[in-house]
């Protein structure tokens, strides 16, 4: 290239240098543009739970800062930076678990900057980081305890929504995530989270209804802001759920402490026994008796420990069943919550309020079995009456019902068909969530699939690809079980699908997929017999054709051929249909090609002869029945026409009798001959020009006169 440039003039060389510089500048600008466009992707990687993605994103921003790009000069959002700290704390809690670092986290994530800008994303990230800190011990002289106390106060302000703008619905929407994580952090770091929860609820109450000093004028009705009420119900339900979790955590701690205490006593007793054995190897009867007494004491102590553990579990169950939503502070607000959820008079029209109240009710129902059983009808009525455009409410209820079914399966079991009915919802999101919930419950044996499996089978033909794939995955997982659930469910699926108006192609695609899971010969034989037994119960030839198609998809052996011969009378009347005959001929051809059926040639020939004979006879019978039906229809029409003719004659006679004039003075125009002359043509005639009976009677009277 240099040698080529030597032959060029200075002007030409300068021009080529400018062209190269332009190309380089253009490539650099394109690279910078691509680099800048990758900012959103790398910011999303910062929020990933995969450490390698976070590391790669951090490297990107470091390199971008070296180039002086705007995305690095401005830096990622404060919330993302704090969230990265929380992710690092998940791997190593020491990153935030110190007084100095907690102070920095307090200033950056919960300080004045966050309050002034109502930066709920940063507050949420800070609360996530605080959940990696160990619970504080009450020690006023400890710097860590003091800073955690300040942080708890700030978290209470976040949970109460003190910074929220009641006129901005978007601000409340962003607050929900921050409040949830703030309450989680309070139950993690506070030494007495139940007392802090009371302060939060009372603060919401004062913000909604005011204090006791405020008097309402007579004749006026106190009102509350819908967004404030939504925030209150959200906090109410989440605190109730966290109290249940906190109670179970305390119970587990007590059990672990008792177990450790028992193990320690056993170890000390065994060490003492070894020491005594070393001192006196021979031993005496008195020492043996003393050892037996010690063993009896240990066993007695173990029995006491087991009894104490059972008592602890009973108390925990009592607290969760009756105290949290039964007799505690939360129980004072449940009547108001139920009234808003029921919305009988339609006074509560805010979608955010209805979602928040319904979610709070579902969380309270997860706590107490009696509370759940009592209010399940209300929850299903809300699900049924939910507006078509409010798919979020229906989706939330379906997910909550999955949690309730997992916690209280016996109470939710009567309502299982209503959960399956959500698979036909118009919203794709609701159908997808319903199928996810049912898949989880079915695979964990929490819900009975028999009787409602047809609804899941219909999902194999859903318009949404994710729903179809999920339904296929469920059936694949069921096929792996040893008790062959798909084989047991197939007769019900065939029976229910054949009665639905889903189209022949959809039915056959579903059955083709499901019948592929029937692989054992014994199952093929039993299923073929069950399907043939259903032929007399079919109400249409289409249902019989569907059954014949299912039979044609099964594997055939000598016993199947014998079954087809023995039960021939059950399906012979349907062989006139081309589709039915074609499927049975397909079974016959499949049997002829099978090498295992060489010894069943006579049975195959017999079956083939029956099929050919009854197919022709059945077709003639069908033609004869159609001809008889047409003749019967024509006869019925003739009878109906004759009856109408007789009725018309009777009506005319009655009219003639009622319309005869009384004898008055002679009037030439009223004479019968003149009336006949003035009568309009065709009147009084019935049939093909034949005069009616009433006309003939009038003529006779005219002659006599």
C-alpha positions in Angstrom: 0.0 0.0 0.0 2.8 2.4 0.9 4.6 1.5 -2.4 1.4 2.3 -4.3 1.0 5.6 -2.5 4.6 6.6 -3.6 3.4 6.8 -7.2 0.5 9.2 -6.2 0.7 12.9 -6.0 0.5 14.8 -2.7 -3.1 15.8 -3.4 -4.2 12.2 -4.1 -2.4 10.9 -1.0 -4.1 13.6 1.1 -7.5 12.7 -0.4 -7.0 9.0 0.4 -6.0 9.8 4.0 -9.2 11.8 4.4 -11.2 9.0 3.1 -9.6 6.5 5.5 -10.2 8.9 8.4 -13.9 9.3 7.4 -14.3 5.5 7.3 -12.7 5.2 10.7 -14.9 8.0 12.1 -18.0 6.4 10.7 -17.1 3.0 12.1 -16.4 4.5 15.5 -19.7 6.3 15.6 -21.5 3.1 14.7 -19.7 1.3 17.4 -20.6 4.0 20.0 -24.2 3.9 18.9 -24.4 0.1 19.3 -22.6 0.5 22.7 -25.1 3.0 23.9 -28.1 0.9 22.7 -26.8 -2.0 24.8 -27.2 0.1 28.0 -30.8 -1.1 28.6 -29.8 -4.7 28.2 -26.9 -4.4 30.6 -29.1 -2.5 33.1 -31.5 -5.4 33.0 -28.6 -7.8 33.6 -27.8 -5.8 36.8 -31.2 -7.0 38.1 -30.5 -10.6 37.2 -30.1 -13.3 39.9 -27.2 -14.8 38.0 -23.9 -13.5 39.4 -22.1 -13.8 36.0 -24.7 -11.5 34.4 -24.2 -8.9 37.1 -20.4 -9.1 36.7 -20.6 -8.7 33.0 -22.9 -5.7 33.3 -20.5 -4.0 35.8 -17.6 -4.6 33.4 -19.6 -2.9 30.7 -20.2 0.2 32.7 -16.5 0.3 33.7 -15.4 0.2 30.1 -18.0 2.7 29.1 -16.7 5.1 31.7 -13.2 4.9 30.2 -14.6 5.9 26.9 -16.6 8.7 28.6 -20.0 7.5 27.3 -23.0 9.3 28.7 -24.5 6.1 30.2 -21.3 5.7 32.3 -21.0 9.4 33.1 -24.5 9.6 34.4 -24.1 6.1 36.0 -26.8 3.5 36.5 -29.9 4.4 38.6 -29.4 4.5 42.3 -31.9 1.7 42.8 -29.8 -0.6 40.5 -26.7 0.2 42.5 -28.3 -0.5 45.8 -29.8 -3.7 44.3 -26.4 -4.9 43.3 -25.3 -4.4 46.9 -28.2 -6.5 48.1 -27.3 -9.3 45.6 -23.7 -9.2 46.9 -25.0 -9.3 50.4 -26.9 -12.5 49.6 -23.6 -14.2 48.9 -21.7 -12.5 51.8 -23.8 -10.7 54.5 -20.7 -9.1 55.9 -20.9 -6.6 53.0 -23.7 -4.8 54.8 -23.7 -6.2 58.3 -21.7 -3.5 60.1 -22.6 -0.2 61.7 -20.6 1.9 59.2 -22.0 0.2 56.1 -25.5 0.2 57.5 -25.2 3.9 58.0 -24.2 4.3 54.3 -27.1 2.1 53.2 -29.4 4.2 55.3 -28.2 7.5 53.8 -28.2 6.2 50.2 -31.3 4.0 50.2 -33.7 5.6 52.8 -32.4 9.1 53.3 -33.7 12.6 52.4 -32.8 12.1 48.7 -35.2 9.1 48.4 -37.9 10.9 50.4 -37.9 14.1 48.4 -38.0 12.3 45.1 -40.3 9.5 46.3 -37.8 7.0 44.8 -39.7 3.8 45.7 -37.4 1.7 43.6 -34.3 2.7 45.7 -36.2 2.2 48.9 -37.2 -1.3 47.7 -33.6 -2.1 46.8 -32.4 -0.9 50.3 -35.0 -3.0 52.0 -33.9 -6.1 50.0 -30.3 -5.5 51.2 -31.5 -5.1 54.8 -33.1 -8.6 54.7 -29.5 -10.0 54.6 -28.8 -8.5 58.1 -29.1 -10.6 61.2 -31.8 -9.7 63.8 -30.7 -6.9 66.1 -30.3 -7.6 69.8 -31.5 -5.0 72.3 -28.4 -3.2 73.3 -28.6 0.6 73.5 -24.8 0.9 73.8 -24.2 -0.9 70.5 -23.8 1.3 67.4 -25.3 -1.3 65.2 -28.4 -1.5 67.3 -28.8 2.3 67.2 -28.5 2.5 63.4 -30.9 -0.5 63.0 -33.4 1.3 65.2 -33.2 4.4 62.9 -33.5 2.2 59.8 -36.6 0.5 61.3 -38.2 3.9 61.9 -37.5 4.8 58.2 -39.0 1.5 57.1 -42.1 2.2 59.1 -42.5 5.5 57.2 -42.2 3.6 53.9 -44.7 1.0 55.0 -47.2 3.7 56.1 -46.8 5.5 52.8 -46.1 8.8 54.5 -44.4 10.1 51.3 -47.1 9.0 48.9 -49.0 11.4 46.7 -52.7 10.6 47.1 -53.5 12.4 43.8 -51.1 10.2 41.8 -52.2 6.6 41.2 -48.8 5.7 39.6 -47.0 6.7 42.8 -49.1 4.3 44.8 -48.5 1.5 42.2 -44.7 2.0 42.7 -45.2 2.1 46.4 -46.6 -1.5 46.7 -43.3 -3.2 45.9 -41.4 -0.9 48.3 -43.9 -1.5 51.1 -43.8 -5.2 50.7 -40.0 -5.4 51.0 -40.0 -2.8 53.8 -42.3 -5.0 55.9 -40.1 -8.1 55.1 -37.1 -6.1 56.3 -38.8 -5.1 59.5 -39.6 -8.7 60.3 -35.9 -9.6 59.6 -34.1 -6.9 61.6 -36.5 -5.8 64.3 -36.3 -7.6 67.7 -40.1 -7.1 68.2 -41.7 -6.9 64.7 -45.2 -7.5 66.1 -45.1 -4.2 68.0 -43.8 -2.4 64.9 -46.6 -3.8 62.9 -49.1 -2.4 65.3 -47.6 1.1 64.8 -47.9 0.7 61.1 -51.5 -0.3 61.2 -52.5 2.4 63.6 -50.6 5.0 61.5 -52.7 3.9 58.5 -55.9 4.1 60.5 -55.1 7.6 61.6 -54.4 8.6 58.0 -57.6 7.1 56.8 -60.2 8.1 59.5 -58.3 10.6 61.6 -57.8 10.5 65.3 -60.4 10.3 68.1 -60.2 14.1 68.6 -61.6 14.8 65.2 -65.4 15.0 65.2 -67.6 14.4 62.3 -70.4 16.9 61.8 -73.9 15.4 62.3 -75.7 14.4 59.1 -72.4 13.9 57.2 -70.7 10.6 56.2 -67.0 10.1 56.7 -65.2 9.2 53.5 -61.7 7.8 52.8 -59.4 8.2 49.9 -59.4 5.1 47.7 -55.6 5.1 47.3 -55.1 5.3 51.0 -57.6 2.6 51.6 -55.8 0.4 49.0 -52.4 0.9 50.7 -54.0 0.1 54.1 -55.5 -3.2 52.9 -52.2 -4.2 51.2 -50.3 -3.6 54.4 -53.0 -5.4 56.5 -52.8 -8.6 54.4 -49.0 -8.7 54.2 -48.5 -8.1 57.9 -51.0 -10.9 58.7 -49.1 -13.3 56.5 -45.7 -12.2 57.9 -47.0 -12.8 61.4 -47.9 -16.4 60.5 -44.3 -16.9 59.1 -42.8 -15.2 62.2 -44.8 -17.5 64.5 -43.6 -20.6 62.6 -40.0 -19.3 62.7 -40.2 -18.9 66.5 -41.7 -22.4 66.8 -38.8 -23.9 64.8 -36.3 -22.0 67.0 -37.9 -23.4 70.1 -37.8 -27.0 68.7 -34.2 -26.7 67.7 -33.2 -25.3 71.1 -35.1 -28.2 72.9 -33.4 -30.7 70.6 -30.0 -29.3 71.2 -30.6 -29.3 74.9 -31.7 -33.0 74.8 -28.7 -34.0 72.8 -26.4 -32.2 75.2 -27.8 -34.1 78.1 -27.5 -37.4 76.3 -23.9 -36.7 75.5 -23.1 -35.8 79.1 -24.8 -38.9 80.4 -22.9 -41.1 78.0 -19.6 -39.5 78.9 -20.2 -40.1 82.7 -21.1 -43.7 82.0 -17.8 -44.2 80.2 -15.8 -42.6 83.0 -17.4 -44.9 85.6 -16.8 -48.0 83.3 -13.1 -47.0 83.2 -12.8 -46.7 86.9 -14.3 -50.1 87.7 -14.3 -52.6 84.8 -15.8 -55.4 86.9 -18.7 -53.4 88.1 -21.2 -54.5 90.8 -24.9 -55.0 91.0 -25.4 -51.6 92.7 -23.6 -49.8 89.8 -25.7 -51.7 87.3 -28.9 -50.7 89.0 -27.7 -47.1 89.2 -27.0 -47.1 85.4 -30.5 -48.5 84.8 -32.0 -45.7 86.9 -30.1 -43.2 84.8 -31.3 -44.7 81.6 -34.9 -44.6 82.9 -34.4 -40.9 83.8 -33.1 -40.1 80.3 -36.0 -41.9 78.7 -38.4 -40.1 81.0 -36.8 -36.8 80.1 -37.0 -37.6 76.4 -40.7 -38.3 76.8 -41.1 -34.9 78.5 -39.2 -33.3 75.7 -41.5 -34.9 73.1 -44.5 -33.8 75.1 -43.2 -30.2 75.3 -42.6 -30.2 71.5 -46.2 -31.3 70.9 -47.4 -28.6 73.2 -45.4 -26.0 71.3 -46.9 -27.1 68.0 -50.4 -27.0 69.5 -49.8 -23.4 70.7 -48.5 -22.3 67.3 -51.6 -23.9 65.7 -53.8 -22.1 68.2 -52.1 -18.7 67.4 -52.4 -19.1 63.7 -56.0 -20.3 63.8 -57.5 -17.9 66.3 -55.2 -15.1 67.3 -53.9 -13.5 64.2 -57.2 -12.9 62.3 -59.5 -14.0 65.1 -58.8 -12.0 68.2 -55.9 -9.7 67.3 -55.8 -6.2 66.0 -56.2 -7.4 62.4 -59.6 -8.9 63.3 -60.9 -5.4 64.0 -60.4 -4.4 60.4 -61.6 -7.6 58.7 -65.4 -6.6 58.7 -64.4 -3.5 56.7 -62.3 -5.6 54.4 -65.1 -8.1 53.7 -67.5 -5.3 53.0 -65.2 -3.7 50.4 -64.5 -7.1 48.8 -68.2 -8.0 48.6 -69.1 -4.6 47.2 -72.8 -5.4 47.2 -74.0 -1.9 46.5 -71.3 -1.1 44.0 -69.9 1.8 46.0 -66.3 0.8 45.5 -65.4 1.3 41.8 -61.6 1.7 42.1 -59.8 -1.2 40.4 -56.8 -0.7 42.6 -58.9 -0.8 45.7 -60.6 -4.0 44.7 -57.3 -5.7 43.8 -55.7 -4.7 47.1 -58.7 -5.7 49.2 -59.1 -9.1 47.4 -55.4 -9.8 47.8 -55.5 -8.9 51.5 -58.5 -11.3 52.0 -56.6 -14.1 50.3 -53.6 -13.6 52.6 -55.8 -13.7 55.6 -57.5 -16.8 54.4 -54.1 -18.5 54.1 -53.7 -18.1 57.9 -56.8 -19.6 59.5 -58.6 -22.7 58.3 -62.0 -21.6 59.7 -61.6 -18.1 58.2 -60.8 -19.7 54.9 -63.7 -22.1 54.9 -66.1 -19.3 55.9 -65.1 -16.9 53.2 -64.4 -19.2 50.2 -67.9 -18.6 48.8 -67.3 -14.8 48.8 -63.9 -15.3 47.0 -65.5 -17.4 44.3 -68.4 -15.0 43.9 -65.8 -12.2 43.3 -64.1 -14.3 40.8 -67.3 -15.0 38.9 -68.5 -11.3 39.0 -65.1 -9.8 38.1 -65.3 -7.5 35.0 -64.0 -9.0 31.7 -61.4 -6.2 31.4 -60.0 -6.7 34.9 -57.8 -9.7 34.1 -55.4 -8.8 36.9 -58.0 -9.4 39.6 -59.0 -12.8 38.2 -55.4 -13.9 37.8 -54.5 -12.9 41.4 -57.5 -14.8 42.7 -56.5 -17.9 40.7 -53.0 -17.8 42.1 -54.3 -17.3 45.6 -56.6 -20.3 45.2 -53.6 -22.4 44.4 -52.0 -21.4 47.7 -55.2 -22.1 49.6 -55.6 -25.5 48.0 -52.0 -26.4 49.0 -52.5 -25.2 52.6 -56.2 -26.3 53.1 -56.9 -29.0 50.5 -60.0 -30.4 52.1 -61.7 -27.0 52.4 -61.0 -26.1 48.7 -61.7 -29.5 47.3 -65.5 -28.9 46.8 -64.7 -25.8 44.7 -62.3 -27.6 42.4 -64.6 -27.6 39.3 -64.8 -23.8 39.6 -61.0 -23.6 39.4 -61.0 -25.8 36.3 -63.6 -23.5 34.8 -61.0 -20.7 34.7 -59.3 -22.6 31.9 -62.0 -21.3 29.6 -61.5 -17.7 30.6 -61.3 -15.2 27.8 -58.0 -13.8 29.1 -54.9 -15.6 28.0 -53.2 -14.6 31.2 -55.9 -16.0 33.4 -55.9 -19.3 31.5 -52.1 -19.5 31.7 -52.0 -18.9 35.4 -54.8 -21.3 36.0 -53.0 -24.1 34.2 -49.8 -23.3 36.1 -51.6 -23.6 39.4 -53.4 -26.8 38.5 -50.2 -28.3 37.2 -48.5 -27.6 40.4 -51.4 -29.0 42.5 -51.9 -32.1 40.3 -48.2 -33.1 40.3 -48.1 -32.7 44.1 -51.3 -34.8 44.5 -53.2 -31.9 46.1 -56.1 -31.8 43.6 -58.1 -34.7 42.1 -57.7 -34.7 38.3 -60.4 -37.2 37.5 -63.7 -35.7 36.4 -62.1 -32.4 35.3 -59.2 -33.6 33.2 -61.2 -32.8 30.0 -60.6 -29.1 30.7 -56.9 -29.6 30.7 -57.1 -31.8 27.5 -58.8 -28.9 25.7 -55.7 -26.7 26.5 -53.9 -28.9 24.0 -55.8 -26.9 21.3 -55.5 -23.5 22.9 -54.5 -20.5 20.7 -51.6 -19.6 23.1 -48.5 -21.7 22.4 -47.3 -21.4 26.0 -50.6 -22.9 27.2 -50.4 -25.8 24.7 -46.8 -26.5 25.7 -47.6 -26.5 29.4 -50.5 -28.9 28.9 -48.2 -31.2 27.0 -45.7 -31.0 29.8 -48.3 -31.9 32.4 -49.4 -35.1 30.5 -45.8 -36.1 29.9 -45.1 -35.8 33.7 -48.2 -37.8 34.4 -47.1 -40.5 32.0 -44.0 -41.1 34.0 -45.9 -42.3 37.1 -46.2 -46.0 37.8 -50.0 -46.0 38.3 -50.7 -45.1 34.7 -53.0 -42.1 35.4 -53.5 -41.2 31.7 -54.8 -44.7 30.9 -57.3 -44.4 33.7 -58.4 -41.0 32.6 -58.8 -41.7 28.9 -62.4 -43.1 29.0 -63.6 -40.0 30.8 -61.7 -37.7 28.4 -63.2 -39.5 25.4 -66.7 -39.4 26.8 -66.7 -35.8 27.7 -64.9 -34.5 24.6 -67.3 -36.4 22.3 -70.2 -34.6 23.9 -68.6 -31.1 23.3 -68.8 -29.1 20.2 -65.1 -28.8 19.6 -64.9 -30.0 16.0 -63.8 -33.4 14.7 -60.3 -32.3 13.8 -59.6 -30.8 17.3 -61.0 -34.0 19.0 -58.8 -36.3 16.9 -55.6 -34.2 17.4 -56.1 -34.3 21.2 -56.8 -38.1 21.3 -53.9 -38.8 18.9 -51.6 -37.1 21.4 -53.1 -38.8 24.5 -53.4 -42.3 23.1 -49.7 -42.3 22.3 -49.1 -42.7 26.1 -50.9 -46.1 26.1 -48.1 -48.5 25.4 -48.7 -51.7 27.3 -50.7 -54.5 25.6 -52.9 -55.1 28.5 -53.9 -51.5 28.6 -54.6 -51.5 24.9 -56.9 -54.5 25.3 -58.8 -53.0 28.3 -59.1 -49.6 26.7 -60.5 -51.1 23.4 -63.1 -53.0 25.3 -64.1 -49.9 27.3 -64.5 -47.9 24.1 -66.6 -50.5 22.4 -68.9 -50.7 25.4 -69.6 -47.0 24.9 -71.1 -47.4 21.4 -74.7 -48.1 22.6 -74.6 -45.0 24.8 -73.8 -42.7 21.9 -76.5 -40.3 20.7 -75.2 -39.5 17.3 -73.2 -41.1 14.5 -70.5 -38.5 15.0 -69.8 -39.7 18.5 -69.6 -43.3 17.2 -67.1 -42.2 14.5 -65.0 -40.5 17.2 -64.9 -43.7 19.2 -64.0 -45.7 16.1 -61.1 -43.3 15.5 -59.8 -43.8 19.0 -60.0 -47.6 18.5 -58.0 -47.3 15.3 -55.1 -45.6 17.1 -54.6 -48.5 19.5 -52.2 -51.4 19.1 -53.8 -54.7 18.0 -53.1 -58.2 19.1 -55.0 -61.5 19.1 -57.1 -60.6 22.1 -58.1 -57.3 20.6 -59.3 -59.2 17.5 -61.3 -61.6 19.7 -62.8 -58.6 21.5 -63.9 -57.1 18.2 -65.6 -60.3 17.2 -67.2 -60.9 20.5 -68.6 -57.4 20.8 -69.5 -57.0 17.2 -73.2 -56.5 17.9 -72.5 -53.3 19.9 -71.1 -51.4 16.9 -72.5 -53.2 13.9 -75.4 -50.7 13.5 -72.8 -47.9 12.9 -70.9 -49.6 10.1 -73.1 -47.9 7.5 -71.1 -44.7 8.1 -68.1 -44.4 5.9 -65.9 -42.9 8.7 -66.8 -45.6 11.2 -66.2 -48.4 8.6 -62.9 -46.8 7.5 -61.6 -46.8 11.0 -62.6 -50.5 11.7 -61.1 -51.5 8.3 -57.9 -49.7 9.4 -57.8 -51.8 12.6 -58.3 -54.9 10.4 -55.5 -54.0 8.1 -53.2 -53.2 11.0 -54.0 -56.6 12.4 -53.2 -58.4 9.1 -49.8 -56.7 8.9 -48.9 -57.7 12.4 -46.5 -60.7 12.6 -47.9 -61.6 16.0 -51.3 -62.5 14.5 -50.3 -65.3 12.2 -52.4 -67.7 14.2 -55.5 -65.6 14.2 -56.3 -65.7 10.5 -59.7 -67.3 11.0 -60.7 -64.6 13.4 -59.5 -61.9 11.0 -61.4 -63.5 8.1 -64.5 -63.7 10.3 -64.3 -60.1 11.3 -63.7 -59.0 7.7 -66.8 -60.9 6.6 -68.9 -59.3 9.3 -67.7 -55.9 8.4 -68.5 -56.2 4.7 -71.9 -57.9 5.3 -73.2 -55.5 7.9 -71.8 -52.4 6.1 -73.9 -53.2 3.0 -77.0 -54.2 5.1 -76.6 -51.1 7.3 -76.5 -48.8 4.3 -79.7 -50.4 2.9 -81.4 -50.0 6.2 -80.4 -46.4 6.4 -81.8 -45.7 2.9 -85.1 -47.4 3.9 -85.4 -45.5 7.1 -84.8 -42.2 5.2 -87.4 -43.1 2.7 -89.9 -44.0 5.4 -89.1 -40.8 7.2 -89.9 -38.8 4.0 -93.1 -40.7 3.4 -94.2 -40.0 7.0 -93.4 -36.4 6.6 -95.6 -36.1 3.4 -98.5 -37.9 5.1 -98.3 -35.6 8.1 -98.5 -32.6 5.7 -101.6 -34.0 4.0 -103.3 -34.6 7.3 -102.4 -31.0 8.3 -103.9 -29.6 5.1 -107.1 -31.6 5.4 -107.5 -30.4 9.0 -107.0 -26.8 8.0 -109.7 -27.2 5.2 -112.2 -28.6 7.7 -111.5 -25.8 10.2 -112.0 -23.1 7.5 -115.4 -24.6 6.5 -116.5 -24.6 10.1 -115.5 -21.0 10.6 -117.4 -19.9 7.4 -120.6 -21.7 8.6 -120.4 -20.0 12.0 -119.9 -16.6 10.3 -122.9 -17.2 8.0 -125.1 -18.1 11.0 -124.1 -15.0 12.9 -124.4 -12.7 9.9 -128.1 -13.5 8.8 -130.1 -10.2 8.8 -133.5 -9.9 10.6 -136.6 -9.8 8.4 -137.5 -6.1 7.7 -139.4 -4.2 5.0 -138.8 -5.2 1.5 -135.6 -3.8 0.0 -134.8 -4.7 -3.6 -131.1 -4.2 -3.1 -131.0 -6.5 -0.1 -132.5 -9.4 -2.1 -130.3 -12.5 -2.3 -130.1 -12.3 -6.1 -128.9 -8.7 -5.9 -126.4 -9.5 -3.2 -125.0 -12.3 -5.2 -124.6 -9.9 -8.1 -122.7 -7.4 -6.0 -120.5 -9.9 -4.3 -116.9 -9.7 -5.2 -115.6 -12.5 -7.5 -114.1 -15.5 -5.8 -115.8 -14.9 -2.4 -117.3 -17.9 -0.9 -115.3 -20.4 -2.9 -112.9 -23.0 -1.5 -110.6 -25.3 -3.4 -110.6 -25.5 -7.2 -113.6 -23.3 -8.0 -116.1 -25.5 -6.0 -118.7 -23.3 -4.2 -118.6 -23.6 -0.5 -121.4 -25.1 1.6 -122.5 -21.7 2.8 -122.9 -20.4 -0.8 -125.0 -23.4 -1.8 -127.3 -22.8 1.2 -127.8 -19.1 0.2 -128.8 -20.1 -3.3 -131.4 -22.5 -2.0 -133.0 -19.8 0.1 -133.1 -17.4 -2.9 -135.1 -19.9 -5.0 -137.6 -20.5 -2.3 -138.2 -16.8 -1.8 
